[in-house]
Amino acid sequence: VQLQASGGGLVQAGVSLRLSCVASGSIFGFLAMGWYRQAPGNERELIARIASGGITDYADAVKGRFTISRDGAKNTVYLQMNNLKPEDTAVYYCNGENAIRRRDIWGKGTLVTVSS
């Protein structure tokens, strides 16, 4: 399975953006799907995760502003980002989580730049 993330761009603070991650196969083959981000000089961090059973988790930095969702019929996972802040600027990556983490699948990142 391959993952393709899209939807990034340059936006002003306060606006919304939706990222999409399309899988070449079923997303339910993964334990969970996640969105990570990596800002310049920082390590990659998990910001949103949806388990195969539907339970969602969020990093404190995005809780209440970001929403992860999925459409199984389209093999797509979304990240709705509202009230974007300059500190949300990062490359965002889609992740397919496997039981053996070194077998995780990663999509190419999509850059989100939020100007103040």
C-alpha positions as CSV (number, residue, x, y, z in Angstrom):
1,V,0.0,0.0,0.0
2,Q,1.2,3.5,-0.8
3,L,0.0,6.7,0.7
4,Q,-0.3,10.1,-1.0
5,A,-0.9,13.2,1.0
6,S,-2.1,16.5,-0.5
7,G,-3.8,19.7,0.4
8,G,-1.0,21.8,1.9
9,G,-0.3,25.4,1.0
10,L,0.4,28.9,2.1
11,V,-2.4,30.3,4.2
12,Q,-3.0,33.2,6.7
13,A,-3.5,32.6,10.4
14,G,-7.0,31.9,11.4
15,V,-8.1,30.1,8.2
16,S,-8.9,26.5,7.7
17,L,-7.2,23.8,5.5
18,R,-8.0,20.2,4.8
19,L,-5.3,17.6,4.1
20,S,-6.1,14.4,2.4
21,C,-4.2,11.1,2.4
22,V,-5.2,8.6,-0.3
23,A,-4.1,5.0,0.1
24,S,-3.6,2.7,-2.8
25,G,-5.3,-0.1,-0.8
26,S,-7.6,-0.4,2.1
27,I,-6.8,1.8,5.1
28,F,-8.4,-0.8,7.4
29,G,-5.4,-3.0,6.8
30,F,-3.5,-0.8,9.2
31,L,-3.9,-0.7,13.0
32,A,-4.4,3.0,12.7
33,M,-3.9,6.0,10.4
34,G,-2.1,9.0,11.6
35,W,-1.0,12.5,10.7
36,Y,2.5,13.6,11.8
37,R,4.2,16.9,11.3
38,Q,7.8,18.1,11.3
39,A,8.7,21.7,11.7
40,P,12.1,23.0,10.8
41,G,14.6,22.0,13.4
42,N,12.1,19.8,15.2
43,E,11.5,16.1,15.3
44,R,8.5,14.6,13.6
45,E,5.6,14.4,16.0
46,L,2.2,12.7,16.0
47,I,-0.6,15.1,16.0
48,A,-3.7,13.0,15.1
49,R,-4.5,9.4,15.0
50,I,-7.5,7.3,14.2
51,A,-7.5,3.6,15.1
52,S,-9.1,1.0,12.9
53,G,-12.0,0.9,15.4
54,G,-12.5,4.6,15.0
55,I,-11.1,6.0,18.3
56,T,-9.2,9.2,17.7
57,D,-6.4,10.9,19.6
58,Y,-4.8,14.3,19.3
59,A,-1.8,16.1,20.4
60,D,-2.5,18.8,22.9
61,A,-1.2,21.4,20.5
62,V,-4.0,20.7,18.0
63,K,-6.8,19.4,20.2
64,G,-10.0,21.3,19.5
65,R,-8.7,22.8,16.3
66,F,-7.8,19.7,14.1
67,T,-10.1,16.8,13.3
68,I,-9.0,13.5,11.8
69,S,-11.5,11.5,9.8
70,R,-11.7,8.8,7.2
71,D,-13.7,7.6,4.3
72,G,-13.2,3.8,3.9
73,A,-14.9,3.7,0.6
74,K,-12.4,6.2,-0.8
75,N,-9.4,4.7,1.2
76,T,-8.8,8.3,2.3
77,V,-8.0,9.9,5.6
78,Y,-8.5,13.6,6.2
79,L,-7.1,16.2,8.5
80,Q,-9.4,19.2,8.9
81,M,-7.3,22.0,10.4
82,N,-9.2,25.0,11.7
83,N,-7.9,28.3,13.2
84,L,-4.4,27.7,11.9
85,K,-1.6,29.4,13.7
86,P,1.9,30.2,12.5
87,E,3.3,27.5,14.8
88,D,1.4,25.0,12.7
89,T,3.8,25.6,9.9
90,A,5.4,22.2,9.1
91,V,5.6,19.4,6.6
92,Y,2.7,17.1,7.3
93,Y,3.0,13.4,6.8
94,C,0.4,10.6,6.5
95,N,1.2,7.4,8.3
96,G,-0.2,3.9,8.1
97,E,0.6,2.2,11.4
98,N,1.5,-1.5,11.6
99,A,1.9,-3.7,14.6
100,I,5.6,-3.8,13.8
101,R,6.4,-0.1,13.6
102,R,9.3,-0.4,11.3
103,R,6.8,-1.6,8.8
104,D,4.8,1.5,9.0
105,I,3.9,3.1,5.6
106,W,4.7,6.8,5.1
107,G,3.4,9.2,2.5
108,K,5.4,12.0,1.1
109,G,4.9,15.1,3.1
110,T,2.8,18.1,2.2
111,L,3.9,21.5,3.3
112,V,1.7,23.8,5.3
113,T,2.9,27.3,5.8
114,V,0.8,29.7,8.0
115,S,1.7,33.3,7.9
116,S,0.8,35.8,10.7
